[in-house]
Structures are given as structure tokens and as C-alpha cells.
Amino acid sequence: MMKLDLSENSVVGLPMCSFSDLISLKYLWLSKCQIISVASGLFANLKKLRTLDLAKNNLATLRNDTFSGLESLEFLNLQGNELRYQPWTFEPGAFHGLDSLTHLHLEGNQPDLPANFTYPDVALARVPTLQHLWLDGHPYALGRGFASLSQLSDINFVSGNGGFCNFNSDLPANFLSNLISKRPLNLRMVQCSISFIPSNFFDHVKNIFSLDLSFNRELSIDGFEKASKGLQNSTLTILNITEIVKPFSSVCNILNGKTFQYLKTTQLKELIVKSNFLVNVLPNAILDLPKTIEYVNLHRNNILKAFAFFTLASLPNLKIVDIAKQVYYEEDNRRLDFCDNRSKHIQNTFFMTTRGMDDDKPSVQENETFSFLAPYVLPLTANSRSSLNEKDPEPAEFCDGSAPSHYVWPVPPKLERLYASDIKLHYDIPQLFCSTKNVLNYLDLSANGIHCFGGPVHGLRSLQTLDLSRNQCYRINPSFFSTMPNLVTLLLSGNFLGEPLSSDTGGLVFSTLDRLQLLDLSNNVLKDLSEFTFQHNRHLRVLNLSFNAMSTFLPILTLNRKLQTLDLSNNTLLGFPESTCHQFLEFKKINSNFTVNISGNSDFVCNCDNLFFLNLILRQPEIFKGVALFRCQLDNGSFVRYDRLSQLLPELEFHCVAQSVFVGVLVTFFLVVGSLSVYGMFHYKRWQWKYLY
């Protein structure tokens, strides 16, 4: 036996011989068993045991040699017991013999701070192999025994999930002084009610790799700035300060020129400042970040002015930016004015070039009022435009017919992904030029109220995924995608592109997207599409046209030979012409996984025009999804479901043949009568025709 799970049993006591014969056991779970004590030597024969879970029992003390014999144990969980952090709880040799232990959970044992509180450092000193440690957090310095944990790489103080952490009193400056691990240190102090951290708190852990201070809502942005002084010249690489401010407070939360001033000399690569009710980011806040930064996350804030994002281009190694969901609501105008004045008081004057195309010297203008996107666009200079190697812009802006704007978007040279959904743009996309060559391959601008896709946006040749969904856009420039030749995924659902795509009879909108594989046009009020809409998308694999209002499907797909999924669900389809059905058959031969989703279409008709389609769905139902709920309407208004289709078709075929014969005979009759009439007239008037000619 290698695994034994006795969890949630009323074991209470464990006799000495309980596991003596299980010499091959590697995993033992004893959580929630109401165990009150573990005798020394109980596990002596479990030489191969790797995982021991004693969580959520009633253990109050750990005696010497409690775990003797567990020389292969790597994971020990003692979370949620009664092991108080007091001198008599952990005897010095409590963890003796755990020569391979790397993970130890001791959280959930000390909910408060008694007078004789002490971390179990003496007992822990016997486990020099320990790498990952979970503890309850209280404002009392870690003891000298921690100096023996030379392999420690993770120490976690986390409230919630079974742990207790309360640093509401002042943290002692020497709290971390005995952490002299040789490995990069990951320190988590999450949801610990931290209100103040001394400026020299982190002086003792220059080997720190990641620091997580999230959900300490009393700390504040200014409080972090003071605490970060000790991070100077450290190896800090990942910093998470999510939600370190009070929700809905009257304070104007701003990232200013001092917020990150002490991080310049770190090796910071990832910065997470989510959900901090930020209303502004000043330029120097970005300029103070070290050049090593690769990831910036400002997700879910209240940023109203963000001119500083123009300065992201100064970060040469930046790869990912997340500024999505700036969920601000209507604010009191006086408060906004106050925040704006505070921003101007704090910031050093920052200037923006606004010169014309032919000016020799730039003029400058102070950062005043900008929409959220404003920091990304600057007037295009003659030199920068020539360096883009792009075609001349169109004579006028597509969206409003004004003179061309010639704006530059300063994209960081190594930026790969930009998440900017739901940031309340309400801003048409004009013609833009990327200032430098870039590698941007993912751009999310969904749910921004962009009503016109004007463009084109020059310089996005590396872009592979573009999300413009849920913008309620009703205008699109036929050349909008013309500068994105490598686009693979295009998401356009939740717009109003039915009319512009219907009028695109030449199929120009998607004509340059030869490498496109996934196109989502669902929920766009589409009524019909041109035959040539997708003729240039030879690599298309997934085409989603669901939740529209199409009664027929006319696009020619003969060149889309890699198509695997065609989603036409929840439209108002009446049927498919025979030519389209032949395309479906050809696709099924090429790719056995090809399917057409027709579920949610309740307007199919059972008539002669649909005879080929009805035969196809009956004989090869594997082509279609939603067949079980298929139904079609007869001329008399009644409906025929799929399970009765086989009975209907012979009758319908006979009717259609008879109708064809009748029509053929009728046409032949009129042709013969017409021909005889013409001949008779000619014969009757033959002499008059002779006389005339």
C-alpha cells in the first residue's frame, strides 16, 4: 500500500502499532480526525513516507522525536490545530529526524497574541532542509533559530484559508533580521491588517525575490512608499501591492514621482497594483521604475487621467501591460478638482510635444485634461513618419471626415500583450502610427464604447490577437485591418457591424487577413453577407456568426478549405442553397471534424428550394450540430421535427418532381405556342417583309 486516507474519522488516539506494517506507504492523510496527541515513534517504520497531513485536529503539543523515522518526509501539514506559539508547545526536538522536509504548514494555530508569544524557531532550527513555511503572523520578531534555515525560499503569513495574521500593531524593525537564507526569498504578508512598516524593515532581506503585501487596506500608497526604502539595492523581482488602500475612501490615490523612487536600484520585473482606487498616474511614477520591468498590472482602478502611460515606451523590456477595467463611476466634481489640483502640486512639470508636421522645433504644452487613451497618441513628426516606412495616409479621417490626424502611438519596443478592456474610452480609433518597431501580438480593447473603427493603425505587423468585442461599434473602415497581416484571432462580437459588412460587396474588410484562423462576428445584427466576405481568409478554422438575424447564408467558402467550425446558431435561417450544401460536403471530406451549428434556428422551411439541404441533414447529420431540435415549416404552417423528416421527404420529393414536370410542360407549351405564333405572323406578312427589304 502506497496511499492511505483516514481523513474525517474519529480516530482520537493512535496506538503505537498503527502503521508498523505499512513500510511502503508514501502518502498518509489524517486530517479532521480529532487526534489530540501523537506518541513519539508512532511513524518510526514509515521510512518511505513523503506526505503526512495532520491538519485540523486537536494537537496541543509536539514532543521530542514525534516524527522520528520519517527521513523521507517532504510535506507536513499541521495547519488548524491547537499548537499555540508558546515555549512549551514545541519541544526542541519536535521536528528531529525530518531530514528531507521541504514544506511545513503551521498556520491556523495562533489566533491572538498572548504575553508569552514566541515563534517556534528553536524547534524549526532542527530542519535545515526547510524551503516553504506557513506561519500565523503577529508583530513579534522571528527568533534566532530562523538563521539555521539556510534553504528557506518561501515564508507565508496569510490571513484566511485557515491562517491567522494580524500585524495591526507596529511591526518591529528587526522582524526579519534572522532570515539569512542563501536562496532567493519569497515573502507573503497578505491580509494582515498592516498599517505601518518601518523604512528599514526590509534591510535584512536583500535577497528578497518576491514580495506580496496585498489586501492590507490600512497600509496606503504613501505607507508603501515609506516602507519600500529598505528594498533599495535588493534582488526584488516581483511586487504585489493589490488593494492596499481603504475601499471608497475620500483620499485621492495617486501614483506620483515618489511612489516607486526606491525601486530604481532593484531587479523588479513584475509590478501589480490592482484595485487601489487610483485616480491618476503621474509620469515620474513610471519613469522611476527600473529598466528591468517586464509586467505592469493596474487592473481595476479608477484612473481618470493617465498621461503617464505615454512614458511606458521608456521601459525597454516591458512585455505585458494590464490596464483593464477602470471601473470609476460618476464622482463629485469638487473631489475631482481636489484630486486634480493635488496631482499638479505633486508632479514635476511634464511636457508633451504638439508640433505640426513641418515644424523644425517642437512646442510644448502642460499635461492638462486627457481622455484615458490620450497618453498613447502624439502628433506625428516628419522624421518619425518617414521612419515608419508606411504608405501615405488617407486624405481624411474615416470616422468624422476631418483632416488626417497623423498621431503616433508610442508602443514599448518589446511589448507583447496589452489588456485595455473596459477602460471607458468612448473614443473612435483614428489613423495611428506606431512610433517604433514593436512585437505587440495581443491587444484587447473590448467593452470600451468605440463606435467607429477608423484607422488604419500602422506598425502592428506582429499582432496576432485583436479583441474589439462589446464596443457597440456601427462603422468600420474597409482598410482598418489592412496593416495587420499576421492577425490570427479577431473577436468582433457584440457590435453593430451588420450594415457595414452587408454593404461590403467586394469583401474588402477582411481581405488582407490571409492568416486569420478564428473570426467571431456573433451578436452583430447581421442580416446578410456578400458572397466574397471571407474569400481571402484561406486559413480560417473557426467562423462564429451566431446570434445574428441571417435568413440565408451566401458566402462562398470554397477557398476556406481549413474551416472546421461554422457557427450559425440562433439566427433566422430558412435553409441552405444546394451550392452551400456541396461546400459542406467537400469540407467534411477534407476534415472529418467539420461541423455546422444550426441550433436555435426555428424558421427553416420544408419546400423544394430546401430539398437538397433536407436530404443532407437526414443522411449526414454528423455535419450539423443541433439536429435533435431541428424543425421545418410546411406551406400549411405546420412543423415537422427531425424524427419525422424521413417520412416527409419522399412525399416532398414527389411533389417537387411533379411541380418541376408541370412547370416544364407549361414552359414548353408557351414556347411552342409562342414559336408558332411568330412563325404564323411571319408567314402571313411575308410579302410585306419582302416588299420592305
LUMRO-591163 format. One record per residue (C-alpha): residue number from 1; x, y, z. Coordinates in Angstrom, 3 decimals. Each point is the difference from the previous one (the first is absolute). Layout:
N
NUM  X  Y  Z
...
//
This chain:
693
1  0.000  0.000  0.000
2  1.322  3.426  -1.026
3  -2.953  2.282  0.901
4  -2.256  0.031  3.055
5  -2.743  2.556  0.627
6  -1.605  -0.072  3.461
7  -1.225  3.598  -0.063
8  -3.181  1.012  1.789
9  -0.092  -3.016  2.292
10  -0.267  0.101  3.791
11  3.402  -1.532  0.610
12  0.890  2.069  3.101
13  2.810  -2.310  1.161
14  2.535  -1.875  -2.127
15  1.518  -3.190  1.501
16  3.751  -0.425  -0.426
17  -0.414  -2.887  -2.441
18  -2.487  1.797  -2.258
19  2.317  0.280  -2.991
20  2.796  -2.426  0.839
21  -0.726  -2.325  -2.945
22  -0.502  2.702  -2.655
23  3.661  0.259  -0.952
24  -0.763  0.961  -3.634
25  -2.407  2.812  0.886
26  0.784  3.335  -1.702
27  -3.114  2.109  0.634
28  -1.983  0.127  3.253
29  -2.973  2.275  0.649
30  -1.266  0.370  3.575
31  -1.717  3.397  -0.141
32  -3.180  0.718  1.991
33  0.343  -3.086  2.166
34  -0.199  1.690  3.436
35  3.505  -1.268  0.840
36  1.210  1.530  3.270
37  3.540  -1.382  0.118
38  2.615  -1.895  -1.980
39  2.285  -2.339  1.902
40  3.732  0.151  -0.693
41  1.018  -2.751  -2.402
42  -3.522  -0.509  -1.378
43  1.262  0.391  -3.558
44  3.381  -1.683  0.529
45  -0.538  -2.675  -2.682
46  -1.251  2.381  -2.717
47  3.424  0.540  -1.548
48  -1.449  0.696  -3.459
49  -2.778  2.391  1.052
50  0.091  3.263  -1.976
51  -3.240  1.742  1.012
52  -1.617  0.134  3.451
53  -3.165  2.043  0.534
54  -1.033  0.593  3.633
55  -1.955  3.198  -0.675
56  -3.061  1.037  2.011
57  0.431  -2.322  2.949
58  0.322  0.819  3.705
59  3.768  -0.266  0.411
60  1.181  2.287  2.814
61  3.671  -0.994  0.381
62  2.761  -1.634  -2.002
63  2.466  -2.050  2.052
64  3.581  -0.824  -0.878
65  0.366  -2.599  -2.769
66  -3.692  0.178  -0.902
67  0.905  -0.534  -3.637
68  3.049  -2.214  0.392
69  0.407  -2.521  -2.805
70  -1.533  2.266  -2.641
71  3.311  0.563  -1.732
72  -1.644  0.251  -3.456
73  -2.846  2.315  1.017
74  -0.197  3.080  -2.222
75  -3.410  1.465  0.854
76  -1.428  0.410  3.522
77  -3.327  1.733  0.630
78  -0.813  1.015  3.601
79  -2.348  2.835  -0.937
80  -3.066  0.696  2.142
81  0.936  -1.788  3.254
82  0.457  1.341  3.539
83  3.775  0.442  -0.321
84  0.347  3.396  1.642
85  3.178  1.978  -0.608
86  1.191  -0.309  3.604
87  3.238  -1.414  1.481
88  -1.491  -3.283  1.243
89  -1.910  -0.902  -3.197
90  2.931  -1.036  -2.192
91  2.743  -1.892  1.795
92  3.487  0.629  -1.468
93  0.117  -3.392  -1.732
94  -3.608  0.023  -1.255
95  1.109  -0.073  -3.636
96  3.103  -2.093  0.520
97  0.571  -2.610  -2.687
98  -1.808  1.833  -2.806
99  3.104  -0.017  -2.166
100  -1.846  0.547  -3.304
101  -2.776  2.386  1.074
102  -0.521  2.896  -2.427
103  -3.622  1.089  0.654
104  -1.445  0.722  3.464
105  -3.432  1.450  0.829
106  -0.334  1.448  3.515
107  -2.637  2.651  -0.700
108  -3.449  0.050  1.601
109  1.353  -0.784  3.484
110  0.436  3.442  1.611
111  -2.981  2.350  -0.410
112  1.163  2.638  2.509
113  3.147  1.447  1.589
114  0.521  -1.279  3.589
115  2.544  1.510  2.379
116  2.418  -2.931  -0.389
117  -0.260  -0.215  -3.800
118  3.016  -1.376  -1.858
119  0.472  -1.469  -3.453
120  1.141  -3.675  0.161
121  3.450  0.850  -1.314
122  1.905  -2.344  2.356
123  -1.892  -3.038  -1.282
124  0.181  1.213  -3.605
125  3.774  0.332  0.223
126  0.156  -3.823  -0.121
127  -1.385  0.044  -3.583
128  2.705  1.696  -2.122
129  -1.496  -1.478  -3.185
130  -3.207  2.019  0.391
131  -0.824  2.088  -3.074
132  -3.697  0.945  0.293
133  -1.508  1.109  3.328
134  -3.504  1.186  0.943
135  -0.460  1.798  3.345
136  -2.551  2.090  1.849
137  1.129  3.612  0.010
138  0.289  2.259  3.037
139  2.237  3.045  0.655
140  2.796  -1.858  1.753
141  3.477  -0.481  -1.461
142  0.931  -3.363  -1.494
143  2.367  -1.760  2.427
144  3.655  -0.921  -0.469
145  -0.847  -3.544  -1.008
146  -1.098  1.298  -3.401
147  3.645  0.723  -0.752
148  0.502  -3.770  -0.340
149  -2.515  -0.211  -2.855
150  2.557  0.656  -2.702
151  -2.167  -1.572  -2.741
152  -3.171  1.937  0.796
153  -1.463  1.520  -3.177
154  -3.661  0.605  0.928
155  -1.446  1.371  3.232
156  -3.721  0.675  0.079
157  -2.084  2.033  2.437
158  -3.532  -0.100  -1.376
159  -3.332  0.709  1.629
160  -2.864  -2.118  -1.241
161  0.133  -3.501  -1.491
162  0.501  -1.343  3.497
163  2.741  2.410  1.078
164  0.171  2.937  2.442
165  1.928  3.169  -0.674
166  -0.315  3.244  1.916
167  2.753  2.602  -0.118
168  -2.221  2.874  1.043
169  2.555  1.041  2.614
170  3.249  1.498  -1.269
171  2.187  -2.586  -1.654
172  3.401  -0.184  1.707
173  2.831  1.185  -2.240
174  1.963  -3.180  0.786
175  -2.889  -2.335  -0.911
176  1.966  -1.577  -2.880
177  3.493  0.428  1.407
178  0.612  -3.748  0.486
179  -0.981  -1.006  -3.527
180  3.447  -0.572  -1.487
181  -1.000  -2.590  -2.588
182  2.382  -0.524  -2.890
183  -2.856  -0.408  -2.453
184  -2.160  2.696  -1.646
185  -2.773  0.738  2.492
186  -3.727  0.169  -0.742
187  -1.766  1.913  2.781
188  -3.803  0.106  0.256
189  -1.750  2.176  2.598
190  -3.544  -0.098  -1.382
191  -3.100  1.410  1.692
192  1.890  0.595  3.231
193  -1.519  3.362  1.005
194  3.367  1.695  -0.504
195  -0.282  3.738  0.555
196  3.685  0.913  0.295
197  3.301  -1.518  -1.088
198  3.272  1.567  1.219
199  2.208  1.429  -2.737
200  2.830  -2.404  0.914
201  -2.282  -3.047  0.277
202  1.344  -1.656  -3.167
203  3.655  0.895  0.590
204  0.649  -3.523  1.281
205  -1.299  -1.857  -3.089
206  1.954  1.383  -2.950
207  -0.395  -3.453  -1.567
208  -3.762  0.513  -0.256
209  -1.402  -1.235  -3.315
210  -3.734  0.616  0.342
211  -2.018  2.073  2.455
212  -3.783  -0.262  0.390
213  -1.668  2.634  2.194
214  -3.442  -0.270  -1.567
215  -3.260  0.625  1.875
216  1.575  2.045  2.798
217  -2.549  2.767  -0.398
218  1.417  2.178  2.788
219  3.468  0.261  -1.549
220  -0.752  2.597  -2.743
221  2.083  1.013  -3.018
222  2.030  2.463  2.077
223  0.569  -2.648  2.673
224  1.447  -2.356  -2.593
225  2.262  2.730  -1.355
226  1.555  0.499  3.456
227  0.351  -3.746  0.590
228  1.646  -0.575  -3.375
229  3.121  1.893  1.041
230  1.455  -3.233  1.360
231  -0.408  -1.644  -3.405
232  2.739  2.124  -1.565
233  2.791  -2.039  -1.604
234  -1.920  -3.225  0.651
235  -0.691  -2.834  -2.432
236  -3.744  0.712  0.066
237  -1.526  -1.350  -3.212
238  -3.747  -0.309  0.677
239  -2.070  2.522  1.992
240  -3.712  -0.355  0.724
241  -1.757  2.893  1.749
242  -3.573  -0.817  -0.992
243  -2.649  1.826  2.047
244  2.155  1.738  2.606
245  -2.429  2.911  0.404
246  -3.384  0.316  1.656
247  -2.876  -0.587  -2.429
248  -1.955  3.124  -0.956
249  2.086  2.240  2.243
250  0.022  3.760  -0.546
251  3.771  -0.062  -0.563
252  1.243  0.715  -3.526
253  2.122  -3.031  -0.743
254  2.728  1.007  -2.426
255  3.185  -1.625  -1.219
256  2.425  2.903  0.076
257  3.686  0.660  -0.435
258  0.819  -1.374  3.460
259  -2.069  -3.193  0.017
260  2.643  -2.193  -1.634
261  3.099  2.119  0.558
262  1.735  -2.690  2.075
263  -0.591  -2.720  -2.593
264  2.400  1.456  -2.563
265  2.890  -2.084  1.269
266  -1.911  -3.283  0.227
267  -0.356  -2.727  -2.617
268  -3.768  0.411  -0.150
269  -1.699  -1.791  -2.904
270  -3.633  -0.283  1.107
271  -2.039  2.777  1.636
272  -3.620  -0.610  1.050
273  -2.008  2.991  1.255
274  -3.544  -1.315  -0.474
275  -3.187  1.326  1.632
276  1.468  3.022  1.780
277  -2.600  2.599  -1.043
278  2.700  1.950  -1.797
279  -1.264  3.145  -1.700
280  3.250  1.035  -1.659
281  3.444  -1.193  -0.948
282  2.634  2.691  -0.380
283  2.848  -0.322  -2.525
284  2.836  -0.290  2.510
285  -1.701  -2.987  1.620
286  0.745  -1.924  -3.187
287  3.386  1.583  -0.591
288  1.130  -1.103  3.483
289  -0.499  -3.660  -0.843
290  3.173  -1.955  -0.762
291  0.753  -0.853  -3.623
292  -0.359  -3.697  0.861
293  -3.790  0.281  0.344
294  -1.890  -2.472  -2.222
295  -3.543  -0.056  1.397
296  -2.193  2.833  1.319
297  -3.507  -0.696  1.327
298  -2.315  2.915  0.849
299  -3.163  -2.025  -0.450
300  -3.246  1.249  1.584
301  0.735  3.523  1.182
302  -1.755  3.345  -0.490
303  2.570  1.675  -2.216
304  -1.449  3.145  -1.561
305  3.227  1.535  -1.307
306  2.853  -2.101  -1.188
307  2.402  2.100  -1.989
308  2.790  -1.930  1.701
309  -0.707  -3.026  -2.169
310  1.733  1.818  -2.800
311  3.173  -0.582  1.995
312  -0.405  -3.788  -0.136
313  1.985  0.212  -3.206
314  3.024  0.856  2.160
315  -0.016  -3.535  1.438
316  2.085  -1.971  -2.521
317  -0.841  -3.470  1.398
318  -3.720  0.465  0.643
319  -1.941  -3.002  -1.356
320  -3.480  0.042  1.575
321  -2.237  2.873  1.130
322  -3.423  -0.465  1.601
323  -2.024  3.202  0.404
324  -3.407  -1.663  -0.393
325  -3.166  0.847  1.920
326  0.421  3.560  1.147
327  -3.346  -0.251  1.763
328  -0.424  3.564  1.123
329  -3.507  1.376  0.396
330  -1.352  3.533  0.055
331  2.001  1.880  2.599
332  -0.683  3.213  1.880
333  1.466  2.802  -2.124
334  1.573  1.762  2.976
335  1.813  -3.187  0.976
336  1.313  -0.413  -3.563
337  1.205  3.595  0.002
338  1.725  -0.613  3.317
339  1.726  -3.127  -1.331
340  1.003  1.815  -3.170
341  1.519  2.890  1.954
342  1.852  -2.455  2.242
343  1.431  -1.702  -3.082
344  1.270  3.297  -1.360
345  1.482  0.924  3.355
346  1.909  -3.294  0.291
347  1.235  -0.496  -3.512
348  2.957  1.592  -1.638
349  -1.047  1.797  -3.139
350  -0.226  -2.508  -2.798
351  -0.279  1.058  -3.613
352  -1.478  -1.470  -3.109
353  1.108  0.703  -3.555
354  -2.797  1.481  -2.093
355  1.829  1.354  -2.994
356  -1.295  -0.072  -3.547
357  1.255  -2.153  -2.822
358  2.390  2.581  -1.450
359  1.234  1.761  3.150
360  3.731  -0.042  0.653
361  -0.296  0.362  3.756
362  -2.689  -1.505  2.198
363  -2.281  2.140  2.097
364  -0.999  -1.236  3.442
365  -3.183  -0.113  1.943
366  -0.618  -0.930  3.628
367  -1.905  -3.157  0.733
368  -3.543  1.243  0.502
369  -3.094  -2.011  -0.734
370  0.303  -3.282  -1.869
371  -2.306  -2.881  -0.697
372  1.339  -3.371  1.047
373  1.419  -0.697  -3.448
374  1.530  3.441  -0.423
375  3.393  -0.990  1.383
376  0.398  -2.466  -2.820
377  -0.240  2.491  -2.855
378  2.284  2.827  -0.989
379  0.123  2.069  -3.199
380  2.198  -1.705  -2.578
381  3.212  1.779  -0.908
382  1.450  -0.078  -3.499
383  3.026  -2.017  1.133
384  -2.000  -2.579  1.957
385  -2.439  -0.460  -2.842
386  2.710  -0.672  -2.541
387  1.573  -2.574  2.320
388  -3.210  -2.043  0.043
389  0.320  -1.005  -3.646
390  -3.793  0.079  -0.375
391  -2.157  1.199  -2.878
392  -1.338  3.543  -0.045
393  -3.078  0.424  2.175
394  -3.445  0.417  -1.446
395  -1.005  3.606  -0.717
396  -2.555  0.141  2.808
397  -0.928  -1.783  3.211
398  -2.515  -2.778  -0.698
399  -2.050  0.491  3.174
400  -0.732  3.714  -0.131
401  1.297  1.154  -3.391
402  2.429  2.474  1.590
403  3.549  0.627  -1.147
404  2.382  -2.906  0.653
405  1.268  0.040  3.590
406  3.423  -1.626  -0.548
407  0.271  -1.242  3.573
408  2.807  -2.131  1.388
409  -0.607  -2.798  2.485
410  3.233  -0.523  1.983
411  -0.017  -3.776  0.448
412  2.775  -1.403  2.225
413  2.370  -1.923  -2.292
414  -0.413  -3.387  1.750
415  -3.662  0.293  0.986
416  -1.766  -3.263  -0.862
417  -3.418  0.267  1.688
418  -2.201  2.984  0.858
419  -3.213  -0.531  1.992
420  -2.105  3.160  -0.222
421  -3.607  -1.191  0.138
422  -2.721  1.941  1.770
423  1.997  3.185  0.540
424  -2.824  2.301  -1.098
425  1.655  1.306  -3.168
426  -3.104  1.145  -1.902
427  2.544  0.908  -2.608
428  0.080  -0.686  -3.743
429  3.210  -1.609  -1.210
430  1.671  2.480  -2.363
431  2.895  -0.611  -2.314
432  3.000  -0.835  2.204
433  3.676  -0.660  -0.596
434  2.062  -2.079  2.410
435  3.109  1.972  0.872
436  2.426  -2.920  -0.119
437  0.223  -3.536  -1.237
438  -1.795  -2.163  2.534
439  -0.946  -3.607  0.746
440  -3.546  0.612  1.298
441  -1.944  -3.194  -0.693
442  -3.058  0.303  2.311
443  -2.239  3.062  0.331
444  -3.262  0.068  1.965
445  -2.129  3.131  -0.466
446  -3.362  -1.630  0.724
447  -2.940  1.671  1.764
448  1.238  3.549  -0.516
449  -2.838  1.659  -1.881
450  2.110  0.433  -3.160
451  -2.690  0.800  -2.553
452  2.227  0.332  -3.050
453  2.949  -2.151  -1.060
454  1.747  2.554  -2.176
455  3.721  -0.553  -0.178
456  1.922  -1.479  -1.525
457  2.477  -0.508  2.844
458  3.404  -0.196  -1.670
459  2.839  -2.047  1.438
460  -1.887  -2.960  1.524
461  1.478  -2.617  -2.283
462  0.616  -2.412  2.901
463  -3.557  0.164  1.345
464  -1.589  -3.459  0.172
465  -3.014  0.487  2.315
466  -2.288  3.027  -0.036
467  -3.066  0.258  2.232
468  -2.409  2.788  -0.966
469  -3.123  -1.710  1.327
470  -2.827  1.652  1.967
471  0.700  3.507  -1.311
472  -3.400  0.582  -1.662
473  1.914  1.194  -3.048
474  -2.087  0.784  -3.088
475  2.674  1.275  -2.434
476  3.129  -1.675  -1.304
477  2.524  1.188  -2.551
478  0.480  -2.648  -2.733
479  3.749  0.513  0.380
480  0.004  -0.140  3.819
481  1.721  -3.425  0.100
482  2.217  0.628  -3.014
483  3.098  0.565  2.156
484  -0.431  -3.176  2.076
485  1.096  -2.766  -2.406
486  0.859  -2.542  2.718
487  -3.304  0.123  1.872
488  -1.063  -3.510  1.069
489  -2.895  0.686  2.421
490  -2.501  2.809  -0.509
491  -2.835  0.490  2.509
492  -2.743  2.381  -1.135
493  -3.067  -1.301  1.853
494  -2.419  2.372  1.673
495  0.151  2.788  -2.590
496  -2.371  1.362  -2.659
497  1.973  -0.883  -3.116
498  -2.943  -1.479  -1.923
499  -0.508  2.978  -2.299
500  3.658  0.772  -0.848
501  0.801  -3.663  -0.667
502  -3.158  -0.436  -2.089
503  1.034  2.935  -2.179
504  3.525  -1.397  -0.400
505  -0.906  -1.833  -3.216
506  3.616  -0.386  -1.050
507  1.119  -1.609  3.255
508  2.591  2.682  0.727
509  -0.237  0.124  3.801
510  1.704  -3.361  0.608
511  1.803  -0.252  -3.337
512  3.508  0.553  1.421
513  -0.320  -2.562  2.795
514  1.434  -2.998  -1.809
515  1.216  -1.660  3.232
516  -3.228  0.446  1.965
517  -1.090  -3.214  1.757
518  -2.785  1.115  2.368
519  -2.577  2.658  -0.805
520  -2.816  0.785  2.436
521  -2.819  2.119  -1.442
522  -2.697  -1.204  2.364
523  -2.670  2.381  1.260
524  0.548  2.638  -2.711
525  -3.523  0.401  -1.461
526  1.193  -1.624  -3.236
527  -2.800  -0.548  -2.514
528  1.974  -1.022  -3.061
529  3.590  -0.232  -1.172
530  1.592  0.317  -3.388
531  1.137  -3.102  -1.873
532  3.560  1.319  0.216
533  0.114  0.963  3.689
534  2.436  -2.779  1.003
535  1.564  -0.905  -3.353
536  3.514  1.118  1.021
537  0.081  -1.732  3.405
538  1.486  -3.267  -1.220
539  1.193  -1.144  3.447
540  -3.289  0.634  1.786
541  -0.840  -2.837  2.420
542  -2.780  1.432  2.186
543  -2.691  2.370  -1.253
544  -2.570  1.105  2.584
545  -3.098  1.700  -1.421
546  -2.393  -0.957  2.799
547  -2.679  2.236  1.530
548  -0.597  2.036  -3.130
549  -3.004  0.460  -2.298
550  1.101  -1.832  -3.152
551  -2.771  -1.718  -1.948
552  2.383  -1.417  -2.591
553  3.712  -0.737  -0.246
554  1.602  1.030  -3.294
555  3.784  0.379  0.583
556  2.099  -2.194  -2.275
557  2.301  -2.152  2.115
558  1.710  -2.054  -2.679
559  3.375  1.583  0.807
560  -0.416  -0.444  3.772
561  1.068  -3.638  -0.162
562  1.297  -0.065  3.590
563  -3.334  0.978  1.519
564  -0.951  -2.269  2.911
565  -2.821  1.820  1.797
566  -2.735  2.139  -1.504
567  -2.319  1.306  2.711
568  -3.326  1.233  -1.401
569  -2.014  -0.653  3.135
570  -2.781  2.313  1.157
571  -0.635  1.702  -3.322
572  -3.184  0.036  -2.113
573  1.206  -2.369  -2.725
574  -2.600  -1.278  -2.464
575  2.350  -2.554  -1.537
576  3.135  -0.438  -2.094
577  0.340  0.100  -3.784
578  1.303  -3.103  -1.748
579  3.350  1.682  -0.781
580  0.617  0.637  3.697
581  -0.879  -3.597  0.869
582  2.552  -1.227  -2.519
583  2.582  2.131  1.786
584  -0.919  -1.657  3.290
585  0.445  -3.437  -1.561
586  3.394  0.955  -1.393
587  1.173  1.307  3.391
588  -1.135  -3.222  1.684
589  2.082  -2.036  -2.442
590  3.061  2.126  0.699
591  -0.496  0.152  3.768
592  -2.111  -2.545  1.840
593  -0.346  2.430  2.940
594  -1.756  2.678  -2.057
595  -3.375  1.015  1.479
596  -2.705  2.601  -0.592
597  -1.941  1.103  3.073
598  -3.617  0.701  -0.961
599  -1.570  -0.198  3.478
600  -2.374  2.767  0.983
601  -1.275  0.537  -3.579
602  -3.749  -0.598  0.044
603  -0.931  1.471  -3.409
604  1.166  -2.750  -2.364
605  -2.529  -0.743  -2.753
606  -0.873  -3.357  -1.562
607  -0.263  0.847  -3.700
608  1.568  -0.907  -3.301
609  2.697  2.657  0.268
610  1.270  -1.773  3.146
611  -0.371  -3.548  -1.283
612  3.738  -0.612  -0.380
613  0.688  1.431  3.471
614  -2.722  -2.131  1.585
615  1.427  -3.128  -1.598
616  3.464  0.952  1.196
617  -1.001  0.554  3.608
618  -1.859  -3.334  -0.026
619  2.769  -2.062  -1.601
620  3.035  1.674  1.538
621  -1.147  1.476  3.316
622  3.607  -0.107  1.310
623  0.684  3.152  -2.006
624  -2.456  1.998  2.083
625  -0.281  0.860  3.681
626  -3.443  0.513  1.513
627  -1.669  -2.597  -2.218
628  -2.028  -1.444  2.885
629  -1.981  3.248  0.308
630  -0.263  0.614  -3.755
631  -3.400  0.754  -1.462
632  -1.299  1.489  -3.234
633  -3.310  1.560  -0.996
634  -2.307  -1.239  -2.733
635  -2.034  2.241  -2.296
636  -3.088  -0.627  2.151
637  1.771  1.430  3.067
638  0.583  -3.284  1.817
639  3.439  -1.094  1.190
640  1.895  -3.191  -0.666
641  2.620  -1.103  2.484
642  3.193  -1.821  -0.858
643  -1.294  -3.415  1.076
644  -2.817  0.280  -2.589
645  2.131  1.390  -2.781
646  0.606  -3.423  -1.551
647  -3.757  -0.431  -0.439
648  -0.434  3.449  -1.537
649  2.782  -0.079  -2.582
650  -1.447  -2.600  -2.431
651  -3.254  1.933  -0.157
652  1.854  3.292  -0.375
653  2.239  -1.412  -2.736
654  -3.043  -1.274  -1.935
655  -1.650  3.379  0.368
656  3.139  1.781  -1.171
657  0.413  -2.331  -3.007
658  -3.637  0.454  -0.941
659  0.352  3.725  0.395
660  3.131  -0.023  -2.166
661  -1.735  -2.090  -2.700
662  -3.022  2.279  0.044
663  2.146  3.097  -0.245
664  2.048  -1.631  -2.788
665  -3.095  -0.960  -1.994
666  -1.510  3.425  0.506
667  3.175  1.736  -1.141
668  0.275  -2.342  -3.028
669  -3.620  0.684  -0.908
670  0.474  3.745  0.074
671  3.238  -0.275  -1.961
672  -1.691  -2.088  -2.701
673  -3.040  2.274  -0.140
674  2.237  3.035  -0.096
675  2.156  -1.463  -2.748
676  -3.030  -0.957  -2.100
677  -1.497  3.437  0.496
678  3.185  1.681  -1.162
679  0.272  -2.358  -2.973
680  -3.660  0.554  -0.919
681  0.376  3.748  0.203
682  3.131  -0.141  -2.132
683  -1.718  -2.225  -2.581
684  -3.076  2.224  -0.111
685  2.047  3.147  -0.530
686  2.705  -1.573  -2.174
687  -0.765  2.080  -3.079
688  0.008  3.219  1.939
689  3.434  -0.918  1.481
690  1.206  -0.774  -3.534
691  -1.214  3.337  -1.272
692  1.734  1.850  2.867
693  3.365  -1.670  -0.573
//
